[in-house]
Amino acid sequence: VKRPRLPRRDPELGGIEAGGTKFVCAIGRGPGDLRAREEFPTTTPAETLARAAEFFRRRGGVESIGIACFGPVDLHPGSPTYGFITSTPKEGWRNVDVVGAIRKGTGVAAIGFDTDVNGAALAEARWGAARGVDSFIYLTVGTGIGGGAMIEGRLLHGRMHPEMGHIRIPRDAASDAFGGVCPWHGDCLEGLASGMAMRKRWGCPAEELPAGHPGWAMERHYLALGLVSFICTLSPRRIVVGGGVAQRLDFEGLREEVRRVLNGYLEEPDIVSPGLTGNAGVLGALALAGKVKA
Ligand SMILES: [Zn+2]
C-alpha cells in the first residue's frame, strides 16, 4: 500500500565547530539554511563550552547537536572518557569532557561527536564534492594536516580515529635539510607540509609564497607521497583536499606528482577541491547532528 507522503521538513539541527582557535555555533538544516551563527575565540574549556551551551539554550528547539572537534578525541561509545578531548597539545584542554559539558549545559540528549575532519568529510558527502561517492578521503592542509575517511559509506574510526597528518614521509636530507615542525615526529607529513612547516621553512606564510617558488613543488611532492600512502591503504575513489594551504595549491601539478609517484602501478583517484567553502567546519558539525537520533 502506498501511503501518501506528508510534507515534512528536516529537523532543526545544532552544530558546534570546536576548533583550537575558535568555536563556531550554528542552527540550521544545511548550507542553504543556516539561521543563527555565532563565533568566538577558544579560551578556557569552562568558559568556551559554557558559551557554546548558552547559544543553544537561548534559542532552544534543536533536536540534536553535532560537535566537530579538534583532537585527539575519544570516540569509543563504551569508554569512560567518550566525548573527551584527550592528549591535545593545546594548553588546558587535555582530558576535557566536551560532550558532557554540552549535554549538561543545553539539556539536549542527542549529541553527535567526531573529529573536525570526519565532520568535514561527512558534510562534503552530504552537500559538497563527495556527493554520491561511497569511499573517499577528506584531507585538510592548513596550519596542521588532518584527514577523515568515509569507506563504503561509513566514517572510518577504528580504535580511535585516523591521524593522517602524522604518517612518516621519506625525506632526502641532502636535498631538504629542514627537519620538520612536528613536536612528536619532526618530519612527518604535518611536520613537512603543513602551513606551519611552510612558514618556518620559507620564512613567510604559504599565502605569501609566489606561485613559481620552489616551495610549491616541494609541497606537491610531500603531499603526493602522503596521498599515495592513503591511496594504497584505503583505496578511495576520490580525495578532497581542503584547508588554507590547499587553496593556493596547483591541483593539476599535484595530480601529476601523484601519478609520477604511483608510477603506473595504480590509477590515481579524483583529486579535487572541497565543494563547501564558507562555513565548512560548522556544516560538518550539522552533518554530525543529522546522524544522531533525537
Ligand atoms: Zn607528527
Boltz pocket constraint, residues with backbone or C-beta under 6 A from the ligand:
constraints:
  - pocket:
      binder: B
      contacts: [[A, 165], [A, 166], [A, 182], [A, 183], [A, 184], [A, 185], [A, 186], [A, 188], [A, 189], [A, 190], [A, 191]]
      max_distance: 6.0
